[in-house]
Amino acid sequence: MSHWPWRALWALAAALLLGCAPMPPAVHSAEGCDTDTGAGWHTLAPGVHVWQPAVDQEPNAGNAGHVSPTTVLVHGQRAWVIDPGPSLRQGQRLVARVRCVWGAHIERVINTHAHADNVLANAAFADAQRTGRVSVLATARTSDTMRQRCPGCLADLTDRVGVSAMAGTQIVLPDALLRPGEELHFGPHRLQLREVRNAHTQSDLVLWNDAHRIAWVGGLVYGQRLPELAQGSLLGWRQALSDVQTLQPLWVVGATLAGHRPGDAQRAIAATDAYLAQVQQQVLQGMEAGQQVSELPVRAAAPFARWAGHERHGFNLQRAWRELEPAWMDGLLRP
């Protein structure tokens, strides 16, 4: 009578005991595969995976610019990516993750808005784009903005995170345009496209998955990090947040990932709006008091004083002042 090796018996016992337990995704056998392709992944729905930074912070050498979530949609052996990240290296890690964990190849990359930490990882798809194996998509306004701003953004991000983190990163622009109002179909995934103009940036693409109530909102919703008003409109941004809130999403993927607990998505939307409301109130009160913008507090008040990026608050006040002053002078806005 033959005897099974003891390791085989242990394997059989484990399979019988754990057969109903959830198992981690299998790592596919392929050249160059490595299970260490990045922590912080969350599955929001079947085939919907998000790579979330460990903490909310500004780009620096420690995080190599990875401060915003990246989404991978998987269907069979094909994958789409939403906001690939800040650098060639980050994009290469993303490609490895998709190949090794899901056995898929990326065929589309969607840029929701023209900020460096979201789009510079397009560099990982430069060769595939040239040969027609990958298409990079964005709205017309985002594409134009990237063409104008990405050289400066690349230089700025390199200064902040270091030359080694950005090594080999080149600017790869979209080669196809997204038309708001349309719906993208990718296997079971249905994404309704909406464009918000003059809010967080000149163009923020909102993608809505009604089946799983997931909203991708570009940079409209932040976590524990002060929002960036550099290319946007305070009033337009607040209106956009109100519109997103009416969707009642279960998950929001923006400058943060929110939705781990019931109501988290709504709280993240409300917190971003509350900060912008604070900026609006500070500016209008300063105008009423006859102050100059330079006399306003350079640090946000509670509960935002401890958020990352506190050095941005003074600039946000200046940007909001320029926007709100004409309406205040006409009597259309008051504290």
Secondary structure, DSSP 8 states (H G I E B T S, - for coil): -----HHHHHHHHHHHHHTTS---------TT--S-S-S-EEEEETTEEEE--SS-----TTTTT--S-EEEEEETTEEEEES--SSHHHHHHHHHHHHHHH--EEEEEE--S--HHHHGGGGGGHHHHHTTS-EEEE-HHHHHHHHHHHHHHHHHHHHHH-TTTTTT------SEE--TT-EEEETTEEEEEEEEESSSSSEEEEEEETTTTEEE-TTS--SSB----TTS-HHHHHHHHHHHHHT--SEEESSSEE-SSTTHHHHHHHHHHHHHHHHHHHHHHHHHTT--GGGS-SS--TTSTTSB-GGGHHHHHHHHHHHHHHHHHTTS---
